Amino acid sequence: MANETITQLDVSIMTFEEASAGTDGTVYLGVGGREFALRTAGTDHRPGTERFVLGGTAPNVLNAAGNNPADPPLPVEALNQYPIYIRLDPSGDDNDWHLERVDLTVSTTGGGPYSYVALPDTASKVTLHLGRAFGTILHLRPVLAPPATTTPSGQQTPTQGETSVTTPQQPQASVHGRTPAFNASSDTPYVIARVIGRCGQNLRPDNEYDDNAGQLVQTWYLRLPLEGKPQHAKTSMWYFARHDDDDTYSLLSSPNRNALTHERASDFRPRLRAHNPAASNQRWILTPYPSYEGNAYIISPKDDPHFALVNETESSSESYVNVGRMWAGPDPLYVWRINPAPADVRDMR
């Protein structure tokens, strides 16, 4: 992330669908210690969804040069150092604003893109009024944030929403980014099990007796070692090969060490393929999920980091595994426990 700078801000704003929901006020986006005016040549901030592009090759805002995040350059570290927010400057007769959702995508010269959201679509979905009588600022939270950086003293620059302290800290888990806290031995077999769903479901090849290339993967409810055969135990284990150049992992099956591969085929289901360390679609981001103690992770394909491994169905003891989009950010349905395989499973005879 060193010397990485922001090139473009892409904002999608959804105003509530009712006649009086829009505003005549000016709306600003705060990013990296600066503010940018979200105004186009049209009528802005009316019911429905509107997009504002700042910087890049095709900006659509007024005064594009003055609202360019690349001039002067903004370092990516600033995303973690300053709040990211929407601010309404009320003016005119219709100065209140009924806001339904805000999404921000940040493009950079290196990693990313990074993304942020306010008022996401959840089971407890809420909307918000901004204005003189309600307050004028709404903060966005990270969905895919840059990793925290380390200062020369060994302290971390906190990610957005954390509080800076003066004592050395343990590495903080980014909400969803590169893998900051998973340390696996390449020679240690692991079991990857569901957190939500039928207790005991673990990730394995579709064929319970082998892990040949071309197979889909599934979760299966099997009480090892109380039931099942030794081959069931072998195909229930995985190995992790770390890629230090981008902090990702290849997930390798047992015993043949074929790689879990993110494929954009018609059904999008991941498959086992011969391991190619250079293949980006065999690289996975493991993001700690801070709401659970222990080794709980979201597993996302490097090529599509807004997606993550998830069961296709919750209605049976086994299910194919696919990648699903995390529309509202990290969610417990996408969380997996990753732990070294117990000795009684490794030693099944």
N, C-alpha and C positions, 0 to 999 in steps of 0.2 A: 504494500500500500504506500510505500515511500514515494514521494513526489507525485502521487496520483492526485489529479484535480478534477473538479466537476465541469462537465461540458454542457449538460442540458437538464432542465427541470420540466417534467411533463405532468401537469396537474389536471385531474378529472374531478369536477365539482358537481354534485347532484343537489339541486334545490328541490324542496318538497313540492309535490304536484298539487298545488292549490293556487287560486288566482292571486291571493295576497301574499304569497310566500317569498317573492323576489324582493330585491333591494335596489335603491338608487345610489346607495353608498359605494365607496371605493373599497375594494378588497385587496389585501396585501398577503403575500406569502413570505414567511420568515424562514430563512435557511442559512446556516453557517455564519450567523452574525449579521446578515444583511436582510433587507426587505425588498420585495419585488412586487410591482403593481400588476394585478391580474385584470387587464383591460384589453379588449379587442376593438376593432372598428364597428362591431355590431352592438346589439343591446345585450348586456351581460347580466348574469345572475338572476335569471328568470326561471320559472319552473321547468324542470328537466335537467339533463346532463350537458355540461359544457366542458370543453377541453382548452387548456391554456399551455402553450409551448414556449419556453424561454430558453434562448441559446440554441445550439445545434445548427443544423442546415436549413431548417424551415420554421423559424419562430412565427407565431401568429399574434403576438401582443403588440400594443402600441408602444412606441419608443423602445423598439427591440434592442437597440444598442445600449441604452441606459438600463435595461432590465436583462442583461446578459450575465449569467453566473460565471462565464469564462473570462470576463473582462471587468475588473481585474480577476486573476485566477483565484478560485476558492479551493483550498486543499480538502481532500476527502475527510481528513481528521476533524474538520470543522463540523461535520454531521454529528459527531459524538460530543462536541464541546459546547454547542449552543442548541437551544430549543428549536424545534420545527413546528410551525404554527400557521394558522390562518387568522388574520385580523381584519375586522370590519371597521371602517371609518364612516360612521353614519352621516348622511346628508340628505337633503331633499325631504319631500313629503313621505316617501316610502323608504324609511331608513332602517326598519327592522328586517330581519332576514331569517327564514325558516330553512335550516340546512339539514340535508338528509345523509350525505356521505361525502368524504374527501379522500382521494387517492393521489399519492405522489410517487413518481418514478424518477430516480436520479441516475443519469448516465455519467460515466467518468472516462478518463483516459486509460484506465487500467482495469481494475476489477469491476464488480457490480454487474448489472444495474442493481441499485438498492431501492427499497420501497417502504412507504409509510402510509398509514391509514388513520382516519378518524371516523367515528360512527359506523363501524363495520356491520355487515349483515350477520346477525347472530340470532339465537333463539329469543333473546331478550332485547331485540332491536329497539334503539331509541333514536329520536331526532332532536334537534336543538335550535332554539331561538337565539339569535345574536342581535344586539341593539343597545341603545342607551339604557333601556330599562332592564336588560338581561345580562350585560357583559358583552365584550367585543372580541374576545380571543378564544380560539379553539386549538389545542395542541394535538399534533399527530403522534402516534406511537410507531416504532419500527416494526416492520414485518420481516424485511431482509436488510439488516444493517451491516455496515463495515465492522470488521473485528476491532476490538479495543487495541490501542497501541501502547507500547511500553516506553517509558521515559528512560533517559540514561541512568537514573537512580534506581531503576527496577520497578517503579510504580507504574500502574496502568492509567492511561487516560480513560476516564469512565465513559461508557456508552450513554446515549441520551436517556435521561430519566434517572441516572444514578447520581449519587452524591460524592463529590471528590473528598478524600480524606488525606491526612498527612502521614499515615503509617502505611508500610507496604501491604498490598492486598494479594489475596489469591486470585488467579485468573477468573474473570467474570464471564459467564456464558452470554454470548450475543443472542439476541432473540431468535435470529435465524440467519446464519452466515457461515463462514468457514468453521471447520471443526477446531474449537479452542481447548477442549478438555477431554478428548478420548485418546487414551494411550494404550494401544494394543500390541501384544507380541505377535509377530508373524507366525510363530510356532505354536501358539495357544489356540485350541478350538473354543469357539464361543457358541452359545445358544441365544437366538434372537426371538423373543417372545412378546406377544401382545400385552399391553397394559389394560386397554379397554376391550371388552368382549369376553368370550367364554374362557374361563381360567385355564391356563395351561396350553393355549394355542401357540405353536411356535412355527417359525419360518422354515420351509424345507422344499426340496424339489417336488414336482408333481408326481413323479414315480417314487414311491416310498422305498424302493429297493436299490436305486442307483441315481447318480447325479450327472448323467450324460448330457453333452451339449445339445441345445435345442429345446430343452424342457422349459415349461412354465414353472412358476413357483406358487406355493400355496401355504396357508396355515392349516395345521392339523392338530386335533385334540388327542394326545396320546400320553398316558401316564407312565413315562419312562422313569425308572427301569421296572416298574411294577407290571407293565404289560409291554408287548412289542418284542421284536427280535433284535439281535445285535446290529443287523443292517439298518434297522429303523434308527438306532442311535447314531450310527455313522452319518446318515444323510440328514440328521437333525442338527448337525454342527457346521459352523462356518469359520473361515479364517479371514483375517483382515490384512491387506497389504497397503501400507501407507505410501502416499505420494507427497514427498516433502516440497515439491515445487509449487503445489497449490493447496496443501493441507486437506486433501481428500483421501478416500480409501476405496480400494477394490474389495468387494465382498466375494470371497471364494468358497465354493461348495466343498463338501467333504464326501468322499475321499479324493476325488479327481481334480479339485481346485479349478473348476470352471468358474467364470466370472459372471456375476449378476449384471445383466446388460439392459440399459434403458433403450427400448426400441420404439420408434414412432411409427409402428405398423398400424394396421387397421384397428386392432383392439388395444394398442398401447401397453399390453402386458409385458412386464420384464421377463426375460428368458436367460437361461444359462448359455454362454458362448465360451469358446476357447479364450483364455486370458490373453489380452493384449495390453500391456501396461501403458501404451501410448494412446489408447482409445479413450476419448473423453466421455463416451456414453457408458463406459465401465467404471467411471469415477463417481463416488457418492459423498455427499456432505452429511456429516453426523452432527446434529445440533442438539446440545443438552436442553432438556425441557425443565426449566427451573421449578415448575409447580410440583414436581415429584422428586422425592429423595431417591438416591441411588442412581444406577446407570440407565437413565431414561433418555432416549434420543428420538428425534425426528430424522428420518433417513431420506434425503432428497437427491435427485440426480443433478450432477454438476451442470448439465446442459439446460435444465429447466428447474431452477432452484425454488420456484414458487409451488412446485408439486412435491409430493412425498408419497412413500409407500403406505398403502392402506388396504384393508380387506375390501373385496368387492361386495360381500354380503355379511351380515351379522346373524343370519337366521339358522345357521347349522354349525356342526362341529368342524367343518372344513370349508375353506373358501380360497378361490384364486386371489392372488395379490396383484394389485394394479397401482398406478400412480394417480393420485387425485389432486386437484388444485385446492390449495388452502386459501379460499376466498377471504376469510376473515382473519387470516394470520394463523400461527401455530395453534393446533387444536388437539385435545387429548386423544381423539380417534386416530391420530397419526403417530402416536407415541409407542415406542418399542423399548423393552428391557434388553440390554446387551450385557451378558455376564459370562465369565468362563464356564465352560461345560463342567458340571460336577463330576467328580471321580467315578461315582457309581454309574453314570451314563457313559463316560469314556471307556470304562472297563467292562461293559456288557459283553458277555460271551454267549 
